[in-house]
Amino acid sequence: MITKEMGIIEIVEKYPQTVEVFQSYGMGCIGCMAARFENLEQGALAHGIDIDSLIKDLNSTVEK
């Protein structure tokens, strides 16, 4: 299960299928230097994204 405390790169490395979800939210996290040290909540706040919606969509993708 993905949580807001998890690192962005940690999520993508563990669940590669989440890349499409990040991209759909306008988060090009893979190439972003900030993704190396930001957790999911910090990244979402920086992009003005609703964290609860993002986590829901990420976890839905992982559970498929």
Protein Blocks (a to p, Z undefined) as FASTA:
>chain_A
ZZfkbcfklmmmmmmmlmmmmmmnopafklpmklmmpcfklmmmmnopafklmmmmmmmm
mmZZ
